[in-house]
Amino acid sequence: MQLLTLAQCTAILSFCALNVNGLAAPLPETNALVTRAAGTYNDPHMVDMPCTGMEDVCEADCIAILCHGKDPKMQKLAGTKDQKKRQKEANYRASGAYFVPFDEDAAVMAKRGIARPSPSVPNAPVFNSAEETTYESTQQGGANCIIFPVPRDQQTLQGGNMQNQFGRVDEALNNIPDGEWFQQRFSFLNSDTPHCLALMQTPPDTSICRKEKKNKWGFDMKKFAYVMNQAATNPKTFKNLFQGYKKKRDDGSWEDEVEEQVEPTPTQ
């Protein structure tokens, strides 16, 4: 058996890289992940979520996945334009975001069993907009969606980013076809997105869910995870999912720490 020299191997590889016209074969585009995915649950489209400028929104989404077991995969609504619009509106109401619960006065928030952060840092934004961590434009949106209070301008930035990749739910032509699955990929992470950094590790580091981790505004976003109760009440009420922190014993197990309850704060 005759062995090929290094020069011969190089020549063969160079020839294989050419197409039948003698031109260099094009390399696959690195930004075509959405078109190459099958769009199934096991092969979802990857939607980039750059967190620069919307760190609090990303942290809310990451906490829902990392600490509360929210499925990171979602299926886009399908049907006619009117059907998708009606379902989106129904999901928006069922999630509780419809009631703008974080933008009410203290008395109403107290009746709802809800609170919003009171940042200890000067010039902090107002956290009065409800972030639906499962989007209303998906099959999984609506009831049992985990919501967090976030700054409204960050949600506007998030909406623009998602529109570029996801497409409006009421448009016929979208980057992700109706009825197909997608998954968020959080990027541009830093010290202001510790829960997202933990989520994107392999494997994800869930230990941060048991520890206090204050953000640059002076509070821990984990304390403000809510799900709306579906019972017919007036006003609608919410359940706080925060179960307190845990501390590690010498044997490696965890025990509950005594933690004060989050109280509703006056509207600014």
KACOR-V858880 format. One record per helix or strand of 3 or more residues. SS is the DSSP state (@ for helix, = for strand). FROM is the first residue (numbers start at 0). TO is the last residue. If there is no record, write none. Layout:
SS;FROM;TO / SS;FROM;TO
//
This chain:
@;5;15 / @;32;35 / =;44;49 / @;54;67 / =;72;75 / @;80;94 / @;96;98 / @;100;102 / @;105;111 / =;128;131 / =;146;149 / @;151;165 / =;180;186 / @;193;198 / @;205;209 / @;220;223 / =;225;227 / =;237;239 / =;245;247 / =;253;255
//
